[in-house]
Amino acid sequence: MNAHAAALPTTIPAYLEQLRRSLAGADPALVQDALYDAEEYLRSELAENPGRSEAEVIAAVAGSYGAPDEVADIYRDTEVKVQTALRPPPAPPRRSALGRFFGVAAEPRTYAALLYMLLALATGVFYFTWVVVGVSLSLGLAVLIVGVPFVILYFGSVRVLSLVEGRIVETMLGERMPRRPLYASRGKPLLKRIGELFTDPRIWATQLYFLLMLPLGVLYFTVFATLLAVALALMLAPLGLWLSGEGLWLDGVYLDSGLQLWAAPLLLVAGVPLLFAALHLARAVGRLHGLLAKHMLVKSAQYE
């Protein structure tokens, strides 16, 4: 047996712990995915070979799946490709300030972030309602026998919704989020696993995030819907003046048709910069919200 084989862990939890240490400093979402995949693979191999111990199974699959440090290197290399896909190489730098200001319209992520801001009201209402109803029913049913299964089911649903929100955040805001749930340490007794479900700080952080999504959703939708409406109204006002030939009401202000010759260019000049400013703001807020989601929904790489 060579030195590499001798260094192999002899149990699945030890393998996962060594893999976690090998991934120290990596993106927490990457660590979560790697741990889940490794445990899933090792336990499936163990189930297919009931006559073998964990140490024998780990030694047998080391050549195909890899030792923890080898698996960590593979995931780090793959992550480079993932990050490249999430954050495409930036366009050639624009020398002028105007080029940088208007260039935001050529970036696809801008529109995805803007759409996220506008949809945040609907998702915020759903998440907020889910948590309030779930917690209320959990507390109300706690005195009954059916209360315990309901609480377990509710907490499990929070984890599922956390993954769903993570996929939305990654797709629309470009922040790397987990594709797999937290590995469950399935070698532990059932009662201990259930207890960890209630003591997992990320479960509570996720619920807090869902509650925050309602006020954030209201804020996002109000700000960006207003900015877009005002910007588009200013930009289309000249066309309305020209078509009406009489005058036009714009946000409570009446524009006489006699003013259209000099007012139309001013309205257009005011509307276009406002629209592009809204796009820049959507990108900035999207980046900040992605960081918030990452902090509250993703397990720490230290796996405390």
Buried (B, 14 or more C-beta within 10 A) or exposed (E): EEEEEEEBBEBBBBBBBBBBEBBEEBBBBBBBBBBBBBBBBBBEBBEEEEEBEBBEBBBEBBEEBBBBBBBBBEBBEEBEEBEEEBEEEEEEEEEEEEEEBBBBEEBEBBBBBBBBBBBBBEBBBBBBEBBBEBBEBBEEBEEEEEBEEBBBEBBEEBBEBBBEBBEBBBEBBBBBBBBBBBBBBEBEEEEEEBEBBEEBEBBBBBBEBBBBBBEBBBBBBEBBBEBBEBBEBBBBBBEBBEEEEEBBEBEEEEBEBEBBEEBBEEBBEBBBEBBBBBBBBBBEBBBEBBEBBBEBBBBEBEBE
